[in-house]
Amino acid sequence: MGQHKLSDEHKEIIGPAELYERDKVPSMFRPSAIFFLEYVPIERGARVLDVACGTGIVARLVSERIGDKGTVAGVDIEPSMIEVARKNTPLNASITWHVGSVEDMSFIETDSFDWVVCQQGFQYFNDKDRALREIYRVLKSNGGLAMFIARSVNKENQPYQWAKVEALSQHVSVEIGEKHRNLVPFYDGNENDLRRQMLKAGFRKIDIQNVIFKRKRDIPEKFVTDEDYADLDPETRSAVVADIRKAMEPFRTGDGTEVPYGSHIAIGYK
């Protein structure tokens, strides 16, 4: 019997949250979460809140650490992320999921958690001071906040993103290059700005470390592609791609590339 291709209307539609869990979590956010949590002294039996949790990879890893006497909750403003998080919750994990804004967690009682963790979410908060106050409120006395925050874009902190900035500035326009330097995923302050924000919210014993997470990627010829710049004309596209690939050569590791991703790991206590 011949095989029949599914018509478009019968093909499964995969949404952004499912794609995030399928593609970005294994390649980026699970390895980075493992790296991040090595810095966070969460003990067995702890009550932990993962804010801006996405599809829940940090919460799932924390659940493994704290054991059956601990509990984890995850909060994200995007309902589809929470839906995927629920679908991927291990059967034996004590994790509850909430759709909501970190800037208004009125659905969570004051003094509820031993730890609040946040992987690459702080940059997205519209009102960072308000978010930090809410995190402070839901922590127990002596509870800790740990955040993993991508540092600003320069050649040392973010060499891949910096290569994009330089290539686009040279071959397209300075304005387009600057747009890629100031993207939301990268914190627009420095460790002193971050410390001031945490102090303002009431945190003490603040420790901020500048760390380098090395993201494992394919060889430059495969992860820097023409498709990434399909809106450019062919000549410009080729020049941009060639420059970025060249900039990635120092990070080649034989069968792949290890791209430095500079971040702050900030820990403070209530």
The 8 nearest C-alpha neighbors of each residue, nearest first, counted from 0:
[[1, 2, 3, 4, 5, 6, 9, 10],
 [0, 2, 3, 4, 5, 6, 9, 10],
 [3, 1, 0, 4, 5, 6, 9, 10],
 [2, 4, 5, 1, 6, 0, 9, 7],
 [5, 3, 6, 2, 7, 10, 9, 1],
 [6, 4, 9, 10, 7, 3, 8, 11],
 [5, 7, 9, 8, 4, 10, 3, 11],
 [6, 8, 10, 9, 5, 11, 4, 12],
 [7, 9, 6, 10, 5, 11, 12, 4],
 [10, 8, 6, 7, 5, 11, 12, 4],
 [11, 9, 7, 8, 5, 12, 6, 13],
 [10, 12, 13, 9, 8, 7, 5, 14],
 [11, 13, 10, 14, 9, 8, 7, 17],
 [14, 12, 17, 11, 18, 15, 16, 10],
 [13, 15, 17, 16, 18, 12, 79, 19],
 [16, 14, 18, 17, 19, 13, 79, 80],
 [17, 15, 19, 80, 18, 14, 79, 20],
 [16, 18, 20, 19, 14, 15, 13, 21],
 [19, 17, 21, 15, 16, 20, 22, 14],
 [18, 20, 16, 23, 17, 22, 21, 15],
 [21, 19, 24, 17, 18, 22, 23, 16],
 [22, 20, 18, 19, 17, 23, 24, 25],
 [21, 23, 19, 18, 20, 24, 25, 26],
 [24, 22, 19, 26, 27, 25, 20, 28],
 [23, 25, 28, 20, 29, 27, 26, 22],
 [26, 24, 29, 23, 27, 22, 28, 21],
 [27, 25, 23, 24, 22, 28, 29, 30],
 [28, 26, 23, 24, 30, 25, 29, 31],
 [27, 29, 24, 31, 30, 32, 23, 25],
 [28, 30, 32, 24, 31, 25, 27, 56],
 [31, 29, 33, 32, 28, 27, 34, 26],
 [30, 32, 34, 28, 33, 29, 35, 27],
 [33, 31, 35, 29, 34, 30, 28, 57],
 [32, 34, 30, 36, 31, 35, 29, 37],
 [33, 35, 31, 32, 37, 36, 30, 212],
 [36, 34, 32, 37, 33, 38, 31, 147],
 [35, 37, 39, 38, 33, 34, 32, 40],
 [36, 38, 35, 34, 39, 33, 40, 32],
 [37, 39, 36, 35, 40, 34, 264, 145],
 [38, 40, 36, 37, 41, 145, 35, 266],
 [41, 39, 42, 38, 37, 36, 143, 114],
 [42, 40, 39, 45, 43, 114, 65, 64],
 [43, 41, 45, 65, 40, 44, 64, 69],
 [44, 42, 65, 45, 66, 64, 69, 41],
 [69, 43, 45, 68, 65, 66, 42, 46],
 [46, 44, 69, 43, 42, 65, 113, 47],
 [45, 47, 70, 112, 113, 69, 71, 114],
 [48, 46, 114, 71, 112, 115, 113, 45],
 [47, 49, 115, 72, 71, 73, 50, 116],
 [48, 50, 73, 116, 52, 115, 117, 58],
 [51, 49, 74, 52, 117, 73, 48, 116],
 [52, 50, 75, 120, 53, 74, 117, 49],
 [51, 53, 50, 55, 49, 75, 73, 74],
 [54, 52, 80, 55, 51, 75, 81, 84],
 [55, 53, 84, 80, 83, 81, 56, 52],
 [56, 54, 52, 84, 58, 53, 57, 59],
 [55, 57, 59, 58, 54, 29, 60, 24],
 [58, 56, 60, 59, 55, 32, 61, 49],
 [59, 57, 61, 55, 56, 60, 49, 62],
 [58, 60, 62, 56, 57, 61, 55, 63],
 [61, 59, 57, 63, 62, 58, 56, 64],
 [62, 60, 58, 64, 63, 59, 57, 65],
 [61, 63, 59, 60, 64, 65, 58, 92],
 [64, 62, 60, 61, 65, 66, 59, 92],
 [65, 63, 61, 62, 66, 43, 60, 42],
 [66, 43, 64, 44, 69, 62, 63, 45],
 [67, 65, 68, 64, 69, 43, 63, 44],
 [66, 68, 69, 65, 44, 93, 70, 92],
 [69, 67, 44, 66, 70, 65, 43, 45],
 [44, 70, 68, 45, 65, 46, 67, 66],
 [71, 69, 46, 93, 94, 47, 45, 68],
 [70, 72, 94, 47, 48, 46, 93, 62],
 [73, 71, 95, 48, 94, 96, 49, 47],
 [72, 74, 49, 96, 52, 48, 50, 97],
 [75, 73, 97, 50, 52, 51, 98, 96],
 [74, 76, 51, 98, 52, 77, 99, 53],
 [75, 77, 99, 100, 98, 78, 74, 51],
 [76, 78, 80, 75, 79, 98, 81, 99],
 [79, 77, 81, 80, 98, 82, 76, 75],
 [78, 80, 82, 81, 77, 16, 83, 15],
 [81, 79, 54, 16, 83, 53, 82, 78],
 [80, 82, 84, 78, 83, 79, 54, 85],
 [81, 83, 79, 85, 84, 80, 78, 86],
 [82, 84, 86, 80, 85, 81, 54, 87],
 [85, 83, 54, 81, 55, 87, 82, 86],
 [86, 84, 82, 88, 83, 87, 81, 96],
 [85, 87, 83, 84, 88, 82, 89, 81],
 [86, 88, 84, 85, 89, 83, 54, 55],
 [89, 87, 85, 86, 84, 90, 92, 59],
 [90, 88, 92, 91, 87, 59, 93, 86],
 [91, 89, 92, 88, 93, 87, 94, 86],
 [90, 92, 89, 93, 67, 88, 94, 62],
 [93, 91, 89, 90, 94, 62, 88, 59],
 [92, 94, 70, 71, 91, 95, 62, 67],
 [95, 93, 71, 72, 92, 70, 96, 73],
 [96, 94, 72, 73, 71, 93, 97, 85],
 [95, 97, 73, 72, 74, 81, 94, 98],
 [98, 96, 74, 73, 99, 75, 95, 81],
 [99, 97, 75, 76, 78, 74, 81, 77],
 [100, 98, 76, 75, 97, 74, 101, 104],
 [99, 101, 76, 102, 103, 104, 75, 98],
 [100, 102, 103, 130, 104, 99, 50, 133],
 [101, 103, 130, 100, 129, 133, 104, 126],
 [104, 102, 101, 100, 105, 133, 130, 99],
 [105, 103, 106, 107, 101, 100, 102, 133],
 [104, 106, 107, 103, 108, 133, 109, 102],
 [105, 107, 104, 108, 103, 99, 97, 109],
 [108, 106, 105, 104, 109, 137, 111, 110],
 [109, 107, 111, 137, 110, 106, 105, 104],
 [108, 110, 137, 136, 111, 107, 138, 139],
 [111, 109, 139, 137, 138, 112, 136, 108],
 [112, 110, 137, 109, 138, 139, 108, 113],
 [113, 111, 138, 46, 114, 139, 47, 110],
 [112, 114, 142, 46, 139, 47, 45, 138],
 [115, 113, 143, 47, 112, 142, 144, 48],
 [114, 116, 48, 144, 47, 49, 145, 143],
 [117, 115, 145, 49, 146, 144, 48, 50],
 [116, 118, 146, 50, 49, 120, 147, 119],
 [117, 119, 147, 120, 146, 116, 148, 32],
 [120, 118, 148, 147, 121, 117, 149, 122],
 [121, 119, 51, 122, 118, 123, 117, 124],
 [120, 122, 123, 124, 119, 148, 117, 127],
 [121, 123, 186, 120, 124, 184, 183, 185],
 [124, 122, 121, 120, 125, 183, 184, 119],
 [125, 123, 127, 126, 121, 122, 130, 120],
 [124, 126, 127, 123, 122, 102, 130, 129],
 [127, 125, 129, 124, 128, 130, 102, 131],
 [126, 128, 130, 124, 129, 125, 131, 121],
 [129, 127, 131, 130, 126, 132, 196, 200],
 [128, 130, 132, 126, 131, 127, 102, 133],
 [131, 129, 102, 127, 133, 132, 128, 101],
 [130, 132, 134, 128, 133, 129, 200, 135],
 [133, 131, 135, 129, 200, 130, 134, 136],
 [132, 134, 136, 130, 135, 131, 102, 129],
 [133, 135, 131, 136, 137, 132, 130, 138],
 [134, 136, 132, 133, 138, 137, 131, 269],
 [137, 135, 133, 134, 109, 138, 132, 110],
 [138, 136, 109, 110, 111, 134, 135, 112],
 [139, 137, 110, 112, 142, 135, 136, 111],
 [138, 140, 110, 142, 112, 111, 113, 141],
 [139, 141, 142, 269, 138, 110, 113, 268],
 [142, 140, 269, 268, 139, 143, 113, 138],
 [143, 141, 113, 139, 140, 138, 269, 114],
 [144, 142, 268, 114, 267, 113, 115, 269],
 [143, 145, 115, 267, 266, 114, 116, 268],
 [144, 146, 266, 116, 265, 115, 117, 143],
 [147, 145, 117, 265, 264, 116, 118, 148],
 [146, 148, 264, 118, 119, 263, 117, 35],
 [149, 147, 119, 263, 262, 146, 150, 264],
 [150, 148, 262, 185, 186, 261, 263, 119],
 [149, 151, 262, 186, 185, 261, 148, 263],
 [150, 152, 185, 186, 187, 153, 149, 156],
 [153, 151, 157, 180, 156, 161, 150, 160],
 [152, 154, 156, 155, 161, 157, 151, 158],
 [153, 155, 158, 161, 157, 156, 152, 162],
 [154, 156, 153, 157, 158, 261, 152, 259],
 [157, 155, 261, 153, 154, 152, 260, 158],
 [156, 158, 152, 260, 160, 159, 153, 154],
 [159, 157, 154, 161, 160, 155, 162, 156],
 [160, 158, 162, 161, 157, 163, 247, 258],
 [159, 161, 163, 162, 157, 158, 164, 152],
 [162, 160, 158, 164, 163, 159, 154, 153],
 [161, 163, 159, 165, 243, 160, 164, 158],
 [164, 162, 160, 166, 161, 165, 167, 243],
 [165, 163, 176, 161, 167, 162, 166, 179],
 [164, 166, 168, 162, 163, 167, 169, 161],
 [167, 165, 239, 163, 169, 168, 164, 170],
 [166, 168, 176, 171, 170, 164, 169, 165],
 [169, 167, 173, 176, 172, 165, 166, 171],
 [170, 168, 166, 167, 171, 165, 172, 173],
 [169, 171, 167, 168, 166, 235, 172, 239],
 [172, 170, 167, 168, 169, 175, 173, 235],
 [173, 171, 168, 174, 175, 167, 169, 176],
 [172, 174, 168, 176, 175, 177, 169, 171],
 [175, 173, 177, 172, 176, 178, 168, 171],
 [176, 174, 178, 172, 177, 173, 168, 167],
 [175, 177, 164, 168, 173, 167, 179, 178],
 [178, 176, 180, 174, 179, 175, 173, 181],
 [177, 179, 175, 181, 176, 180, 174, 182],
 [180, 178, 177, 176, 181, 182, 164, 175],
 [181, 179, 177, 178, 152, 182, 164, 176],
 [182, 180, 178, 179, 177, 183, 185, 187],
 [181, 183, 179, 184, 180, 185, 178, 186],
 [182, 184, 185, 122, 123, 181, 186, 187],
 [185, 183, 182, 122, 186, 149, 123, 119],
 [184, 186, 149, 151, 183, 150, 182, 187],
 [187, 185, 151, 150, 122, 188, 149, 184],
 [186, 188, 151, 185, 189, 181, 150, 122],
 [189, 187, 186, 192, 193, 151, 190, 150],
 [190, 188, 192, 191, 193, 187, 150, 151],
 [189, 191, 193, 192, 194, 207, 188, 263],
 [192, 190, 194, 193, 189, 195, 188, 196],
 [193, 191, 195, 189, 190, 194, 188, 196],
 [194, 192, 190, 196, 191, 195, 197, 189],
 [193, 195, 191, 197, 196, 192, 190, 198],
 [196, 194, 198, 192, 193, 197, 199, 191],
 [197, 195, 199, 193, 194, 198, 192, 128],
 [196, 198, 194, 200, 199, 195, 202, 193],
 [199, 197, 202, 201, 195, 200, 196, 194],
 [198, 200, 196, 197, 201, 195, 202, 128],
 [201, 199, 132, 197, 198, 131, 202, 196],
 [202, 200, 198, 199, 197, 203, 269, 135],
 [201, 203, 198, 269, 268, 197, 267, 200],
 [204, 202, 205, 268, 267, 269, 198, 201],
 [205, 203, 267, 268, 206, 202, 266, 269],
 [206, 204, 267, 203, 266, 207, 202, 268],
 [205, 207, 266, 265, 267, 204, 208, 264],
 [208, 206, 265, 264, 266, 263, 205, 190],
 [207, 209, 264, 263, 210, 265, 206, 190],
 [208, 210, 263, 262, 264, 207, 211, 261],
 [211, 209, 262, 261, 208, 263, 212, 264],
 [212, 210, 261, 260, 259, 262, 213, 209],
 [211, 213, 260, 259, 214, 261, 210, 31],
 [214, 212, 259, 258, 257, 260, 211, 215],
 [213, 215, 258, 257, 212, 259, 216, 27],
 [216, 214, 257, 256, 213, 258, 255, 217],
 [215, 217, 256, 255, 257, 214, 218, 222],
 [216, 218, 255, 256, 222, 221, 219, 215],
 [217, 219, 255, 256, 220, 221, 222, 254],
 [220, 218, 244, 221, 222, 223, 247, 217],
 [221, 219, 218, 223, 222, 244, 224, 217],
 [220, 222, 219, 218, 223, 217, 224, 216],
 [221, 223, 219, 217, 224, 220, 218, 216],
 [224, 222, 219, 221, 220, 244, 240, 225],
 [225, 223, 226, 227, 222, 221, 240, 220],
 [224, 226, 227, 228, 229, 236, 240, 237],
 [227, 225, 229, 224, 228, 223, 230, 236],
 [228, 226, 225, 224, 229, 223, 230, 240],
 [229, 227, 226, 230, 225, 231, 236, 224],
 [228, 230, 226, 231, 227, 225, 236, 232],
 [229, 231, 228, 232, 236, 227, 226, 233],
 [232, 230, 236, 229, 228, 235, 233, 234],
 [231, 233, 235, 234, 236, 230, 229, 237],
 [234, 232, 236, 235, 237, 231, 229, 238],
 [235, 233, 237, 236, 232, 238, 231, 239],
 [236, 234, 238, 237, 232, 233, 231, 239],
 [235, 237, 233, 239, 231, 234, 238, 232],
 [238, 236, 240, 234, 235, 239, 241, 233],
 [237, 239, 235, 241, 236, 240, 242, 234],
 [240, 238, 166, 236, 242, 241, 237, 235],
 [239, 241, 243, 237, 242, 238, 244, 236],
 [240, 242, 238, 244, 239, 243, 237, 245],
 [241, 243, 245, 239, 240, 244, 166, 238],
 [244, 242, 246, 240, 162, 245, 241, 163],
 [243, 245, 247, 241, 219, 246, 242, 240],
 [244, 246, 242, 248, 243, 247, 241, 219],
 [245, 247, 243, 244, 248, 162, 242, 249],
 [248, 246, 244, 245, 250, 249, 219, 243],
 [247, 249, 251, 250, 245, 246, 244, 219],
 [250, 248, 247, 251, 246, 245, 252, 256],
 [251, 249, 248, 256, 257, 247, 258, 252],
 [250, 252, 256, 248, 249, 255, 253, 257],
 [253, 251, 255, 256, 254, 250, 257, 218],
 [254, 252, 255, 251, 256, 218, 250, 217],
 [253, 255, 252, 218, 217, 256, 251, 216],
 [256, 254, 218, 217, 252, 253, 216, 251],
 [255, 257, 251, 216, 252, 218, 250, 217],
 [258, 256, 215, 214, 213, 250, 216, 251],
 [257, 259, 214, 213, 250, 256, 260, 215],
 [260, 258, 213, 212, 211, 261, 214, 157],
 [261, 259, 212, 157, 211, 213, 156, 258],
 [260, 262, 156, 211, 150, 210, 157, 149],
 [263, 261, 149, 150, 148, 210, 209, 211],
 [264, 262, 209, 148, 208, 147, 265, 210],
 [263, 265, 147, 208, 207, 146, 148, 262],
 [264, 266, 207, 146, 145, 206, 263, 208],
 [267, 265, 145, 206, 144, 205, 207, 146],
 [266, 268, 205, 144, 202, 204, 143, 203],
 [267, 269, 143, 203, 202, 142, 141, 204],
 [268, 141, 202, 142, 140, 203, 143, 135]]
